[in-house]
Amino acid sequence: MRLYFPSLPQSGPVTIKGEDFNYLKNVLRAKTGDSVSVFDGKGRLLRGKITEIGRSSLSVELEEELSPATESPIRITLLQGVLKAQKMDLVIQKSVELGVSQIQPVITARSEVRETRKVDRWRKIAQEAARQCGRAVVPDVDGPVSLENFLSGFEGQGIVFWEEGGRGLSELSGELKDVRSLSILIGPEGGLEPGEISLLTGKGFLVSYLGPRILRAETAAMAAITLAQFLFGDLG
């Protein structure tokens, strides 16, 4: 059993309430003495035992700090053109499972969604995905910004995946051999315009593609992250 607890103390008891309490008591049928792992989303993971179960809360006595080895050696920031409805939820969930460090939604020329109130929902999805896949770090999920605003402060190495051109990722891997931080940009449902590609390359982004078939935006995001983790991270 794993729980997300953002204000995790160094030791001693923690009190679990609300949704987590209901999940442990009513779904997992937790009992006194059961082992629980608690993580703070910033890298700390502790093991403890349930010492008391009340009507609306339970207590966990923290016993041992663990050293999780679930973070990739490469810090990947996913720049995702904002997608409609559950597509964005899916991208956030799966990208967390695949080990990204940050998710930055971007608004581009062809974005159908240009504003949203779902950032808190996206962050909750990231927390739950991190819990389920065994990570001790919850990736940051930022509010949407325009592509131009993002690029105005961008420094680093990046790849934009574009269905209309570019080089294969294996061909680009030599230029990124020692990369430790990488931004990956995936456009929205309508793709990216040539002018946006010019803006990106002007900021040092490399242009790549994902094979001869046109992928949906949510599929492209998962494929791109998987390939990057295989070449530079911990999936190889």
Sine and cosine of phi, psi and omega as CSV:
sin_phi,cos_phi,sin_psi,cos_psi,sin_omega,cos_omega
0.00,0.00,0.78,-0.62,-0.02,-1.00
-0.83,-0.55,0.65,-0.76,-0.01,-1.00
-0.77,-0.64,0.58,-0.82,0.12,-0.99
-1.00,-0.07,0.83,-0.56,-0.05,-1.00
-0.66,-0.75,1.00,-0.08,-0.18,-0.98
-0.91,0.42,-0.44,0.90,0.01,-1.00
-0.95,-0.30,0.89,0.45,-0.11,-0.99
-0.98,0.20,0.83,-0.56,0.04,-1.00
-0.97,0.24,0.16,-0.99,0.00,-1.00
-0.93,0.35,-0.56,0.83,-0.02,-1.00
-0.30,-0.95,-0.04,-1.00,0.06,-1.00
1.00,0.05,-0.18,-0.98,-0.08,-1.00
-0.99,0.11,0.48,-0.88,0.19,-0.98
-0.81,-0.59,0.52,-0.85,-0.02,-1.00
-0.96,-0.27,0.81,-0.59,-0.03,-1.00
-0.97,-0.24,0.81,-0.59,-0.01,-1.00
-0.77,-0.64,-0.03,-1.00,0.18,-0.98
0.89,0.46,-0.67,-0.74,-0.08,-1.00
-0.87,0.49,-0.65,0.76,-0.01,-1.00
-0.90,0.43,-0.63,0.77,0.05,-1.00
-0.88,0.47,-0.73,0.68,0.02,-1.00
-0.88,0.48,-0.63,0.78,0.01,-1.00
-0.89,0.45,-0.73,0.69,-0.03,-1.00
-0.93,0.38,-0.71,0.70,-0.12,-0.99
-0.98,0.22,-0.70,0.71,-0.17,-0.98
-0.99,-0.12,-0.46,0.89,0.00,-1.00
-1.00,-0.08,-0.78,0.63,-0.04,-1.00
-1.00,0.03,-0.15,0.99,0.00,-1.00
0.82,0.57,0.73,0.68,-0.04,-1.00
-0.90,0.44,0.51,-0.86,0.00,-1.00
-0.78,-0.62,0.35,-0.94,0.09,-1.00
-0.85,0.53,0.74,-0.67,-0.04,-1.00
0.99,-0.15,-0.23,0.97,0.03,-1.00
-0.92,0.39,0.57,-0.82,0.03,-1.00
-0.99,0.14,0.64,-0.76,0.00,-1.00
-0.70,-0.72,0.67,-0.74,0.15,-0.99
-0.97,-0.24,0.70,-0.71,-0.05,-1.00
-0.82,-0.57,0.78,-0.63,0.03,-1.00
-0.81,-0.59,0.43,-0.90,-0.10,-0.99
-0.97,-0.22,0.02,1.00,0.01,-1.00
0.99,0.15,-0.07,1.00,-0.01,-1.00
-0.91,-0.42,0.05,1.00,0.06,-1.00
0.84,-0.55,-0.22,0.97,-0.01,-1.00
-1.00,0.00,0.66,-0.75,0.01,-1.00
-0.66,-0.75,0.82,-0.57,-0.01,-1.00
-0.80,-0.60,0.53,-0.85,0.08,-1.00
-0.97,-0.25,0.62,-0.78,0.03,-1.00
-0.50,-0.86,-0.09,-1.00,0.03,-1.00
-0.76,-0.65,0.57,-0.82,0.08,-1.00
-0.96,0.29,0.84,-0.54,-0.05,-1.00
-0.96,-0.27,-0.37,0.93,-0.04,-1.00
-0.38,-0.92,0.66,-0.75,0.05,-1.00
-0.82,-0.57,0.88,-0.47,0.01,-1.00
-0.97,-0.25,-0.27,-0.96,-0.04,-1.00
-0.98,0.22,-0.49,0.87,-0.05,-1.00
-0.73,-0.68,0.09,1.00,0.01,-1.00
-0.34,-0.94,0.25,-0.97,0.12,-0.99
-0.65,-0.76,0.36,-0.93,-0.02,-1.00
-0.93,-0.36,0.68,-0.74,0.07,-1.00
-0.86,-0.51,0.83,-0.56,0.07,-1.00
-1.00,-0.01,0.90,-0.44,0.00,-1.00
-0.97,0.25,0.73,-0.68,-0.12,-0.99
-0.86,-0.51,-0.56,0.83,-0.17,-0.99
-0.51,-0.86,0.74,-0.67,0.10,-1.00
-1.00,0.03,0.77,-0.64,-0.03,-1.00
-0.98,-0.20,0.26,-0.96,0.02,-1.00
-0.89,-0.47,1.00,0.07,-0.05,-1.00
-0.93,0.37,0.59,-0.81,0.02,-1.00
-0.85,-0.52,0.80,0.60,-0.10,-0.99
-0.94,-0.35,0.04,1.00,-0.01,-1.00
-0.99,-0.11,0.67,-0.74,-0.02,-1.00
-0.94,0.35,0.51,-0.86,0.08,-1.00
-0.94,0.34,-0.25,0.97,0.05,-1.00
-0.94,-0.34,0.73,-0.68,0.03,-1.00
-1.00,0.04,0.93,-0.38,-0.02,-1.00
-0.96,-0.28,0.81,-0.59,0.15,-0.99
-0.97,-0.25,0.86,-0.51,0.06,-1.00
-1.00,0.00,0.88,-0.48,0.12,-0.99
-0.99,-0.16,0.97,-0.25,-0.13,-0.99
-0.92,-0.38,0.86,-0.51,0.17,-0.98
-0.84,0.55,0.77,-0.63,-0.13,-0.99
-0.86,0.52,0.78,-0.63,-0.03,-1.00
-0.96,-0.28,0.25,-0.97,-0.03,-1.00
-0.99,0.13,0.59,-0.81,0.22,-0.98
0.73,0.68,-0.78,-0.62,-0.14,-0.99
-0.96,0.28,-0.19,0.98,0.04,-1.00
-0.88,0.47,-0.68,0.73,0.00,-1.00
-0.93,0.38,-0.64,0.77,0.06,-1.00
-0.84,0.54,-0.69,0.72,-0.03,-1.00
-0.90,0.43,-0.69,0.72,0.00,-1.00
-0.88,0.48,-0.68,0.73,-0.01,-1.00
-0.90,0.43,-0.72,0.69,-0.01,-1.00
-0.86,0.51,-0.77,0.63,-0.10,-1.00
-0.96,0.28,-0.54,0.84,0.02,-1.00
-0.93,0.37,-0.56,0.83,0.10,-0.99
-0.90,0.43,-0.70,0.71,0.03,-1.00
-0.87,0.50,-0.55,0.83,-0.03,-1.00
-0.99,0.10,-0.05,1.00,0.20,-0.98
0.98,-0.20,0.30,0.96,0.04,-1.00
-0.92,0.40,0.39,-0.92,0.01,-1.00
-0.99,-0.16,-0.41,0.91,-0.05,-1.00
-0.45,-0.89,0.55,-0.84,0.07,-1.00
-0.82,-0.58,0.87,-0.49,0.02,-1.00
-0.89,-0.46,0.98,-0.22,0.10,-1.00
-0.92,0.40,0.67,-0.75,0.01,-1.00
-0.80,-0.60,0.51,-0.86,0.04,-1.00
-0.97,-0.26,0.83,-0.55,-0.04,-1.00
-0.89,-0.46,0.02,-1.00,-0.08,-1.00
-0.85,0.52,-0.58,0.81,-0.08,-1.00
-0.98,-0.20,0.20,0.98,0.01,-1.00
-0.91,0.41,0.79,-0.61,0.08,-1.00
-0.99,0.15,-0.48,0.88,0.08,-1.00
-0.98,-0.20,0.88,-0.48,-0.08,-1.00
-0.90,-0.43,-0.17,0.99,0.12,-0.99
-0.45,-0.89,0.42,-0.91,-0.08,-1.00
-0.41,-0.91,0.44,-0.90,0.14,-0.99
-0.93,-0.38,0.35,0.94,-0.13,-0.99
-0.99,-0.15,0.16,0.99,-0.07,-1.00
-0.87,0.48,-0.68,0.73,0.03,-1.00
-0.88,0.47,-0.63,0.78,0.05,-1.00
-0.89,0.45,-0.69,0.73,0.01,-1.00
-0.88,0.47,-0.65,0.76,0.01,-1.00
-0.91,0.42,-0.61,0.80,0.05,-1.00
-0.91,0.42,-0.64,0.77,0.05,-1.00
-0.89,0.46,-0.66,0.75,0.02,-1.00
-0.90,0.45,-0.66,0.75,0.03,-1.00
-0.88,0.48,-0.71,0.70,-0.03,-1.00
-0.93,0.38,-0.63,0.78,0.03,-1.00
-0.90,0.44,-0.66,0.75,0.04,-1.00
-0.89,0.46,-0.66,0.75,0.03,-1.00
-0.88,0.47,-0.72,0.69,-0.08,-1.00
-0.93,0.36,-0.57,0.82,-0.08,-1.00
-1.00,-0.05,0.03,1.00,0.12,-0.99
1.00,0.01,0.20,0.98,0.04,-1.00
-0.98,0.18,0.49,-0.87,0.10,-0.99
-0.98,-0.19,-0.08,1.00,0.02,-1.00
-0.91,-0.42,0.76,-0.65,0.12,-0.99
-0.99,-0.12,0.88,-0.47,0.00,-1.00
-0.87,0.49,0.55,-0.84,0.09,-1.00
-0.93,0.37,0.68,-0.74,0.14,-0.99
-0.85,-0.52,0.93,-0.35,-0.08,-1.00
-1.00,-0.06,0.27,-0.96,0.09,-1.00
-0.95,0.32,0.44,-0.90,-0.05,-1.00
-0.89,0.46,0.60,-0.80,0.11,-0.99
-0.73,-0.68,0.36,-0.93,0.07,-1.00
-0.94,0.34,0.47,-0.88,0.02,-1.00
-0.85,0.52,-0.65,0.76,-0.01,-1.00
-0.88,0.47,-0.69,0.72,0.01,-1.00
-0.90,0.43,-0.64,0.77,0.03,-1.00
-0.89,0.46,-0.73,0.69,-0.06,-1.00
-0.92,0.39,-0.41,0.91,-0.03,-1.00
-0.88,0.47,-0.46,0.89,0.02,-1.00
-0.91,-0.41,0.24,0.97,-0.10,-0.99
-0.99,0.16,0.72,-0.69,0.18,-0.98
-0.65,-0.76,0.67,-0.75,0.02,-1.00
0.70,-0.72,-0.37,-0.93,-0.03,-1.00
-0.90,-0.43,0.67,-0.74,-0.04,-1.00
-0.54,-0.84,0.38,-0.92,0.08,-1.00
-0.78,-0.62,0.74,-0.67,0.16,-0.99
-0.95,-0.32,0.79,-0.62,0.03,-1.00
-1.00,-0.09,0.85,-0.53,-0.13,-0.99
-0.73,-0.68,0.77,-0.63,-0.08,-1.00
-0.96,0.28,-0.15,0.99,-0.08,-1.00
-0.98,-0.21,0.07,1.00,0.04,-1.00
0.23,-0.97,-0.08,-1.00,-0.01,-1.00
0.93,-0.37,-0.09,-1.00,0.00,-1.00
-0.94,-0.34,0.38,-0.92,0.05,-1.00
-0.91,0.41,0.50,-0.87,-0.06,-1.00
-0.89,0.45,-0.57,0.82,0.03,-1.00
-0.90,0.45,-0.55,0.84,0.04,-1.00
-0.94,0.35,-0.56,0.83,-0.01,-1.00
-0.99,0.16,-0.26,0.97,-0.15,-0.99
-0.87,0.49,-0.51,0.86,0.03,-1.00
-0.89,0.45,-0.58,0.81,0.02,-1.00
-0.96,0.27,-0.27,0.96,-0.04,-1.00
-0.89,-0.45,0.38,0.92,-0.16,-0.99
-0.82,0.58,-0.69,0.72,-0.08,-1.00
-0.97,-0.25,0.36,0.93,-0.06,-1.00
-0.91,0.41,0.66,-0.75,0.06,-1.00
-0.86,-0.51,-0.18,0.98,0.04,-1.00
-0.57,-0.82,0.79,-0.62,-0.12,-0.99
-0.61,-0.79,0.74,-0.67,0.11,-0.99
-0.99,-0.17,0.73,-0.69,0.00,-1.00
-0.88,-0.48,0.84,-0.55,-0.02,-1.00
-0.94,-0.33,0.80,-0.61,0.08,-1.00
-0.85,-0.53,0.76,-0.65,-0.03,-1.00
-0.96,0.26,0.09,-1.00,0.05,-1.00
-0.98,0.20,-0.21,-0.98,-0.06,-1.00
-0.83,0.56,-0.61,0.79,-0.04,-1.00
-1.00,0.07,-0.01,1.00,0.00,-1.00
0.99,0.15,-0.13,-0.99,-0.03,-1.00
-0.95,-0.31,0.49,-0.87,0.05,-1.00
-1.00,0.05,0.44,-0.90,0.02,-1.00
-0.82,0.58,-0.60,0.80,0.02,-1.00
-0.89,0.45,-0.56,0.83,0.04,-1.00
-0.94,0.33,-0.58,0.81,0.07,-1.00
-0.89,0.46,-0.64,0.77,0.04,-1.00
-0.89,0.46,-0.67,0.74,0.06,-1.00
-0.86,0.51,-0.69,0.73,-0.05,-1.00
-0.92,0.39,-0.72,0.69,0.00,-1.00
-0.91,0.42,-0.52,0.86,0.07,-1.00
-0.91,0.43,-0.37,0.93,0.06,-1.00
-0.99,-0.14,0.16,0.99,0.08,-1.00
1.00,-0.10,0.07,1.00,0.04,-1.00
-0.93,0.36,0.64,-0.76,0.16,-0.99
-1.00,0.00,0.55,-0.84,-0.03,-1.00
-0.97,-0.25,0.79,-0.61,-0.02,-1.00
-0.72,-0.70,0.12,-0.99,0.04,-1.00
-0.67,-0.75,0.18,-0.98,-0.11,-0.99
-0.87,-0.49,0.65,0.76,0.08,-1.00
0.99,-0.15,-0.05,-1.00,-0.14,-0.99
-0.98,0.20,-0.21,0.98,-0.04,-1.00
-0.99,-0.14,0.59,-0.81,0.05,-1.00
-0.99,0.14,0.87,-0.50,-0.04,-1.00
-0.99,-0.12,0.52,-0.86,0.18,-0.98
-0.89,0.46,0.43,-0.90,-0.07,-1.00
-0.85,0.53,-0.66,0.75,-0.03,-1.00
-0.94,0.35,-0.56,0.83,0.07,-1.00
-0.94,0.35,-0.66,0.75,0.00,-1.00
-0.87,0.49,-0.64,0.77,0.00,-1.00
-0.88,0.48,-0.73,0.68,-0.02,-1.00
-0.92,0.39,-0.63,0.78,0.02,-1.00
-0.91,0.42,-0.69,0.72,-0.04,-1.00
-0.90,0.43,-0.70,0.72,0.01,-1.00
-0.90,0.43,-0.67,0.74,0.01,-1.00
-0.87,0.50,-0.72,0.70,0.01,-1.00
-0.90,0.44,-0.68,0.73,0.01,-1.00
-0.90,0.43,-0.64,0.77,0.05,-1.00
-0.92,0.38,-0.56,0.83,0.02,-1.00
-0.93,0.37,-0.67,0.74,-0.06,-1.00
-0.98,0.19,-0.60,0.80,-0.15,-0.99
-0.83,-0.56,-0.21,0.98,-0.12,-0.99
-0.92,-0.38,-0.78,-0.63,-0.16,-0.99
-0.86,-0.52,0.35,0.94,0.06,-1.00
-0.98,-0.18,0.05,1.00,-0.05,-1.00
-1.00,-0.08,0.00,0.00,0.00,0.00
